[in-house]
């Protein structure tokens, strides 16, 4: 009995010490992790908005019909309702070239997070970048390839943006391909409406 109590005490102490040091490491590295994420986000914004050299952040709430439907595209796959963050790209003269937004879809390995750029003049997709995913290497991870992502360029709300119609699926990675398509369709119309509302004079 005494031996089992001693083992429990030892394991408890080890768990507490390990937990303490893990918390310290997280605390020490948190700021650096956040800086790296912010840099990656900024790089993706400029990547999907050709001609942009900088950007402004626009926080847009639900607009029009989106405000009346809590299950609309403003609700992310995880079930959390968040403001729609828009990033307005500006060129070297300060003129807007379009905007970008982040959306999510459910892939084979979990959430697939993408950045979508929209052209100022045409309202069509100007670029797409994959921010985060846990898809299978060399299969679902191929959603990062330019050949897949560039299929979305030039598409808009008037296009089907449907897998098997104007977007070719990646062989062996249908679920991952569909996640990107769903992410685009989830927020594109709402983001366009929100951007027009937020930037109207």
C-alpha positions as CSV (number, residue, x, y, z in Angstrom):
1,X,0.0,0.0,0.0
2,X,2.8,2.4,1.0
3,X,4.6,1.6,-2.3
4,X,1.5,2.5,-4.4
5,X,1.0,5.7,-2.5
6,X,4.7,6.6,-3.0
7,X,4.3,6.0,-6.8
8,X,1.2,8.2,-6.9
9,X,3.0,11.0,-5.1
10,X,6.0,10.7,-7.4
11,X,3.9,10.7,-10.6
12,X,1.9,13.6,-9.3
13,X,5.0,15.7,-8.7
14,X,6.4,14.8,-12.1
15,X,3.1,15.8,-13.8
16,X,3.1,19.1,-11.9
17,X,6.7,19.9,-12.7
18,X,6.2,19.0,-16.4
19,X,3.1,21.1,-16.6
20,X,4.9,24.1,-15.0
21,X,7.7,23.9,-17.5
22,X,5.4,23.4,-20.5
23,X,3.5,26.5,-19.4
24,X,6.7,28.5,-19.1
25,X,7.9,27.4,-22.6
26,X,4.5,28.4,-24.1
27,X,4.7,31.8,-22.3
28,X,8.3,32.4,-23.6
29,X,7.5,31.5,-27.2
30,X,4.0,32.9,-27.5
31,X,5.0,36.4,-28.7
32,X,7.4,35.0,-31.3
33,X,4.8,32.6,-32.6
34,X,2.2,35.4,-32.9
35,X,4.8,37.6,-34.7
36,X,5.5,34.8,-37.2
37,X,1.7,34.2,-37.7
38,X,1.2,38.0,-38.4
39,X,4.1,38.0,-40.9
40,X,2.7,34.9,-42.7
41,X,-0.7,36.5,-42.8
42,X,0.6,39.8,-44.3
43,X,2.6,37.9,-46.9
44,X,-0.5,35.9,-47.9
45,X,-2.5,39.1,-48.3
46,X,0.0,40.7,-50.6
47,X,0.3,37.3,-52.5
48,X,-3.4,37.1,-53.4
49,X,-3.7,40.8,-54.3
50,X,-1.4,41.5,-57.2
51,X,-0.1,45.1,-57.2
52,X,-0.6,45.6,-53.4
53,X,2.3,46.8,-51.4
54,X,0.5,47.4,-48.2
55,X,-3.0,46.8,-46.7
56,X,-5.6,48.2,-44.3
57,X,-7.7,46.1,-41.9
58,X,-11.5,46.5,-42.1
59,X,-13.6,44.7,-39.5
60,X,-17.0,44.1,-41.1
61,X,-20.0,42.7,-39.2
62,X,-22.8,40.7,-40.8
63,X,-24.3,42.6,-43.7
64,X,-27.8,42.4,-45.3
65,X,-29.2,38.9,-45.3
66,X,-26.2,37.6,-43.3
67,X,-27.3,39.5,-40.3
68,X,-30.7,37.7,-40.3
69,X,-29.3,34.2,-40.5
70,X,-27.0,33.1,-37.7
71,X,-26.2,29.9,-39.7
72,X,-24.9,32.0,-42.6
73,X,-21.4,32.2,-43.9
74,X,-20.4,34.4,-40.9
75,X,-20.4,31.2,-38.8
76,X,-17.2,29.2,-39.2
77,X,-16.9,25.4,-39.2
78,X,-16.0,25.3,-35.5
79,X,-19.3,26.9,-34.7
80,X,-17.9,30.2,-33.5
81,X,-19.5,33.4,-34.9
82,X,-16.8,36.0,-35.6
83,X,-16.6,39.4,-37.3
84,X,-15.5,39.1,-40.9
85,X,-12.0,40.6,-41.2
86,X,-11.3,42.2,-44.6
87,X,-7.9,43.3,-45.7
88,X,-7.9,46.1,-48.3
89,X,-4.8,46.0,-50.4
90,X,-3.3,49.3,-51.6
91,X,-0.8,50.0,-54.3
92,X,2.3,52.3,-54.1
93,X,0.1,55.4,-54.8
94,X,-2.4,54.5,-52.0
95,X,-5.1,53.4,-54.3
96,X,-7.1,50.2,-53.4
97,X,-6.4,47.2,-55.6
98,X,-9.0,44.9,-53.9
99,X,-9.5,43.1,-50.7
100,X,-8.7,39.7,-49.1
101,X,-10.4,37.6,-46.5
102,X,-9.8,34.4,-44.6
103,X,-12.2,31.4,-44.8
104,X,-12.3,27.8,-43.7
105,X,-13.5,24.4,-44.9
106,X,-13.4,21.0,-43.4
107,X,-10.8,18.7,-45.0
108,X,-9.8,15.1,-44.5
109,X,-7.4,16.0,-41.7
110,X,-9.2,18.9,-40.1
111,X,-9.8,22.5,-40.8
112,X,-8.4,24.0,-44.0
113,X,-7.8,27.7,-43.8
114,X,-7.4,29.8,-46.9
115,X,-6.8,33.5,-47.9
116,X,-8.9,34.7,-50.9
117,X,-8.1,37.9,-52.8
118,X,-10.7,39.8,-54.7
119,X,-10.0,42.3,-57.5
120,X,-11.2,45.9,-56.8
121,X,-12.5,46.6,-60.3
122,X,-14.0,43.3,-61.4
123,X,-15.0,41.7,-58.0
124,X,-13.5,38.4,-59.2
125,X,-11.0,36.3,-57.4
126,X,-7.4,37.6,-57.9
127,X,-5.6,34.9,-55.9
128,X,-5.8,32.2,-53.4
129,X,-3.4,31.0,-50.7
130,X,-3.6,28.1,-48.3
131,X,-2.8,29.3,-44.8
132,X,-3.2,26.2,-42.6
133,X,-4.1,22.6,-43.1
134,X,-3.5,19.1,-41.7
135,X,-4.0,17.2,-44.9
136,X,-2.1,14.1,-46.0
137,X,1.4,14.8,-47.3
138,X,1.6,14.4,-51.1
139,X,-2.1,13.9,-51.4
140,X,-4.4,16.5,-49.7
141,X,-1.4,18.8,-49.2
142,X,-1.4,19.3,-53.0
143,X,-4.1,22.0,-52.4
144,X,-1.0,24.2,-51.9
145,X,0.1,23.7,-55.5
146,X,-0.2,26.7,-57.8
147,X,-1.8,24.5,-60.5
148,X,-4.8,23.9,-58.2
149,X,-5.0,27.3,-56.6
150,X,-4.9,29.2,-59.9
151,X,-8.1,27.6,-61.1
152,X,-10.0,30.0,-58.8
153,X,-8.5,33.1,-60.3
154,X,-11.0,35.0,-62.4
155,X,-14.0,33.2,-60.8
156,X,-16.8,35.2,-59.1
157,X,-20.2,34.8,-57.5
158,X,-21.7,34.3,-61.0
159,X,-19.6,31.2,-61.5
160,X,-20.5,27.8,-60.1
161,X,-17.1,27.4,-58.3
162,X,-18.0,23.7,-58.0
163,X,-15.7,20.7,-57.8
164,X,-15.9,18.8,-61.1
165,X,-17.4,21.7,-63.0
166,X,-15.0,24.6,-63.2
167,X,-12.6,23.4,-60.5
168,X,-10.7,20.1,-61.1
169,X,-10.3,17.9,-58.0
170,X,-6.9,16.6,-57.0
171,X,-6.6,12.9,-57.7
172,X,-6.9,11.0,-54.5
173,X,-7.7,14.1,-52.5
174,X,-11.4,14.8,-53.2
175,X,-12.1,15.8,-49.6
176,X,-9.2,18.2,-49.4
177,X,-10.1,19.8,-52.8
178,X,-13.8,20.1,-51.7
179,X,-12.7,21.8,-48.5
180,X,-11.1,24.6,-50.5
181,X,-14.1,25.0,-52.8
182,X,-16.4,25.1,-49.8
183,X,-14.2,27.7,-48.0
184,X,-14.4,30.0,-51.1
185,X,-18.1,29.6,-51.5
186,X,-18.7,30.0,-47.7
187,X,-17.7,33.6,-47.5
188,X,-17.2,35.1,-51.0
189,X,-20.6,36.6,-51.5
190,X,-20.8,37.9,-47.9
191,X,-17.3,39.3,-48.1
192,X,-18.1,41.2,-51.3
193,X,-21.2,42.6,-49.8
194,X,-19.4,43.6,-46.6
195,X,-16.6,45.2,-48.5
196,X,-18.9,47.3,-50.6
197,X,-20.8,48.4,-47.5
198,X,-17.6,49.2,-45.6
199,X,-16.0,51.2,-48.4
200,X,-19.0,53.0,-49.8
201,X,-18.7,56.8,-49.8
